[in-house]
Amino acid sequence: MKVAQEGGILTEAQLIALERKKEKQEAQGEIETEHPGYLGAQDTYYVGNIKGVGRMYQQTFLDTYTKVAFAKLYDHKNAITAADFLNDKVLPFFEEYQIPLLRILTDRGTEYCGKPEYHEYELYLALEAIEHSKTKARSPQTIGNCERFHRTIQNEFYAVAFRRKMYHSIEDLQNDLDDWIAAYNEERTHSGKYCFGKTPMQTFKDSLYLAKEKMLETKFSNHQKHHNCQIKS
């Protein structure tokens, strides 16, 4: 069935084709994003084996529209830590600003992918109604936003922090990491597609209205569908 044939409005088949194209681009690491909360990227970064502490892994999240970043350290990587990170650091932020996180892009690591009924991360996303996009299987493509962020955090935070200080626990390093992330989000300007020389948080606040407008559009669309169904019945 066609949605419309005139006035330049796309047909249903064209809309489906566009959605498939978007999914393919995301699977290959090409990211399209429309507003804050539209698409987040999550990845795992191996920090290293720290003397006296042990192995350390960083869970990373980036809002792909605004470049607002979050990071949390763990001594292992699995589905539970991936979900815990979202629950502890990421979703409370979006809830504070009263907008949803609609979709997350990850690679196909075991911490992110598994049978939905048994996998803690997949279960958590389903519980929170967050769509899960994944990079293409057996592909060298990476999540570019996170990869660039990991290079930045390695050069500007970890390389400096480990020269200056001996860390005796994950908590000690997390405290300094939190301070660096706060400065990254609130003080460091970006020249990204939507940042225009602003900080990630400034970009987030300035574009928040886009996400809220989308919420109203979705609410109206759902109301219309419900109304049409009532008429048909």
C-alpha positions, 0 to 999 in steps of 0.5 A: 500500500502506498502512503502517498503518490503525489507532492514528493511524499515517499511511498511505503516501499521507498520508506522501507528501502530507506530504512534498510539502507540506514540499517546497512550503513550503521552495520558498516559503521556509517552513522546517520543521526538526527538529534540527541538520543537518536543513536548512541555508540557503545564500545569496550576499550582495554585500558591495560594490566595495571600493576597492583590492580590488574586488568582494566576495561573501559565501557564507552558511550557516545551520543553520536549527534552531540558527542557527549561521552560517558566512560566507566571502568571494570576489571572484566568485560561481559554482558552484565558490565555492559548493561550496568554501565548504561544503567549507572551512567548513561540512561540516568543522564537522558532521563534527567533531560526527559528524552529517550535513548532510542538506539545503540550501535555496538560491535558483535562482541560477546558482551553485546550480542547473544540470545536475547532471552539469556543475554543480560545486555540484550535483555536490558535493551529490550526492557528499556525499549532501546533498539540494538544495531550491530556492525557488520559480521566478519568485517574490519569496520569499527565504530568510528566515533568510539575509536576516535574517542579512545585515541583521544582518551589514551593520549590525553588522559591515560598516558598522562595519568599513569605518568603522574600517579600510581593507582591502587584501585579502579575507584581511584582511577575512576575518580580522575576519569570522571573529572576528565570526562566532565571537562571533555563534555563541558569545556572542550570544543568540537568541530563535529558535524553538529557541534560547530565549535561548541562543547558536547554539552552545549551542543546537547542543550542547544539541540534538545528541542529536536529530540522533544519535537520528535517525541511530540511527532511520534506521540501524535502519529501513534494517536492517529494510528490508534484513532484510525484503528478505532474508526475501522473497528 
